[in-house]
């Protein structure tokens, strides 16, 4: 993959940039980063939940600043490998995502991709939001390849599960992928496995409510995978519920909502 010539080294260093500043650095040159539009902001949220929930991922982040050197600071829209620590992160993420919408400065984007790959990033996924929506996959030393609706993206050694291209911009596809990931974190291979467990419990115990007990267990498993501590009274409420529609609603909200209160509102 060919890159544009690198710019002359500028005067700025990472200590000149404070968290919250709308600037990144490339070889000491300050680069202004404009606010994200609606489509990009929505996609960023979908991608973060999808990648952060993957069973192989310990942490992901949004706009996390990576500093591979004292004169370069890059903040991908979404990245994998974001430690829980203050300050800029040394090095580069193994996987980074960028959303390119209306008004995207292509030269600036290509410079950012080059900086990340040069610093050690294995994949940069660029989600194109103008024209037919698609994902460009960049790897060191290779020409980019393009994936569209129905295609899967892989990051072996970083992600356990493939990512459907449309899950990076489509709400329904993103939630389906996130639910799959959270169920796997809770010990289920898929939603079908949850349903089968319920059927087995129903057959073994000779009770119709066996299926609902399986759903209730899935709800609690998803909440645990989100890292939420479930009070005993709320746990008892979930386990006592025998309404399949309510349990399915809680299961869906457990994937999409941001708090326990919102799940059970």
N, C-alpha and C positions, 0 to 999 in steps of 0.2 A: 504493500500500500504506500503510495507516494504522499509525502507531506510538503506543504509550503515551506520555504526557507524560514529558519527560526529567526525571530527578531533579535536586534541588539539587546544586550543585557541592560535592564533599567535600574533605577536607584532604589526601588522599594524592597523591603524585606518583610517576612511574615510577621515580625513584631510590630510593624507599622499598621497592620490590619487588626481591628478588634472584632470580636463576635458581634454579629448584627450589621456590620458594614456591608454595603452592597458592592463589594469589590472582591475579585480574586486576583491572583498574581501568576504571571507566566514569565519566568526569567527576569523577575524584577520589574515587570511592566504591569501597572494596574489596569484591570479590565472591569468595566462596569457591568453589573448583572441586574437586568430589569426585573420587575415583579412578574410573576407567572400569570398567564391568562387562565380563564375558567377551565378550558379543556385540559390544559397542562396540570392545573392544581388538582382537578379530580383524578386524573391519571396517576399523579404522584401518590395520592392517598391509596388508590387501589394497589399500586405496585409495592408500596411499603408494607401493607398488610399481607400481601401475597408472599413476598420474599421473607419477611420477618417470621412468618408462621411456618415456613418450610422446615421439616424435621431436622435437616442438617445445619440449619443456620442458628448461630448463637445470638447474633445481634445484627440489626440493620438500622439505618437512619436516613433522615431527610436533610439535605443541605449540610451534611457534615463536612467540615473543612479538613482536607488532607494536605500535609506539607511534606513532600518527599525531599525537599531541600529548603534552605533558608530564603530562597528567592522565588519559590513556586508554591502556590496555595490554590487548590482546586476543590470545589464543593459540588459533587454530582447531585442531581435532583434526588436520587435514591442510591444508596450504596449498601453493600453487605460488608460486615466486619467493622462495626462501629463500637469501640469500647466505651464503657461507662466511666468516663474521666473528663476533667475539664481541659480546656485548651485545644489547640490544633492537634490532629492525629498524625503521627509520623508515618511516612510511607504512603502506600496507595491501597485502595480497596481491591479485592480480587474481582469483584463484579460491580459495575457502575451503570446507572441508567440516566439518560438525558431525554427530556421531552422537547421536541422542536415544533413550535407552532407558528402562527402568523407573526411576521416581523423578525423571525430568527436571523441573526447575523451568522451566515454560513462559515465565513472565515474564522470567526471567533469560536464557533462550535468545533471546527476541525482542529483548531489549535488546542482546544481543551481535550479532545480525544487523543491527540498526539502526546500531550503532556501526561495524561493518565497511563497510556500504554507504555511510554518511555519509563515511567516510574514503577512499573510492575503490575499494573492492572491486566488481568487475563482477558476480560471481556468488557466492552462498552456496548450497551444496547441503546440505540437511538430510536425513540418512538416518534415517527413522523405523523403529525396531526393535520397537515395541509395536503389536500388531494386524497387519494386512496390511503387509508390508514395502514401503516406497515411498520416493521421494525428492521432497522439495519444493525447487523452484528459486526463489530470490529474486533479483530484480534491482532496481536503483534505479528508483523511480517506477512500479513495476508490481506487480500482484497476483501472489502466488506461484502457480505451476502444479505439478501433481503428476504424477510419472512412476512407472510400475510395471514389473513383469516384462515383458520384451520391448521396452520403450521405450528409446530412446537419448537421451543427454544430450550437449549440444554446448557448447563454449566457444571460439568462433572467435577466432583471434588469440592464444589461450593454449594450447589443445590442438590437435594435428593430427588426432587420431582421435576419433570419438564414443565415449562410454562407455555400455555397457549398464547400465541401472539395477541389475540384480541383481549385477553385478560388484562393487558396493560392499558386498555382504554375503555373497555366495556364493563359496566358495573356487574351485570349478571355473571359473566364469565369470571370476573375477578372474585366474586363471592363464592362461586363454585370451587375455584382452586383453593381459596383460603379455607373453606370448610373441609375440603379433603385433607389439607395439611394439618388442621387442628384435630381432626378425628384421628389421623395417624399419630399425632403426638399423644393422644389419649389412649392409644393402643388398638385402634380400629383401622382396618385397611381401607374402608370406604363406608359411605352411608348405608349401602346394601348390607355390609357386615353388621352394622348396628341393628338393622331390621331383622336380619337372620338370627342374631342373638336373642332378640325379643321373641321370635317365633319358637326358638329352641326352649327358652325359659317357659313359654306358654305350654309347649308340649310336655316338658318334663314335670311341670308343676300342675298341669291340668287346669290352668286358669287363663281366662281371656286377657287378664291384665298383664300377662307376661310380656306381651309386645310393648305395652306402654312403659313397663319397667325398663326395658331395653332403651327406649327413647329417653327416659329420665336419666339413665346412666350416661347416655351420650351427651345430654345437656351439661351434666356435671363435669364430664370429661373435657368438653370444650372450654368451660369456664376455668378449669384447672390449667389447661394448655395456654389460656390467655394470661395466666399468672395471678388470677384473682382469688383471694381468700373468701370462701363462701361461708357465711355464718351458719351455725347448726340449724337454726330455725328455718332459714331459707332452703338449706339442703333437705330438711324434712318436708318442706312444702313441695319441692320438686319431686321427691320420691313418692309422695302421696298422690300426685296428680295422675289422673287416669283419662284425661282428655287429650286425645292424640293431636288435635289441631292446636291446642295451647302449647303442648310440648314441642311441636314442630316450630311454632312461632318463637319460643324461647331459644330453640336450637339455632334458628336463623339469626335472631338478634345477638346471640352469643358470639357470632362471627362478625357481625356488622357494627354493633354498637360500641361505644367507648367506655361504658361503665356498667356495673351491676344494676344500678338504679334504672338505667335506660333499658336493660334487658327485661326487667320485670315490671316496668311501668304499665 
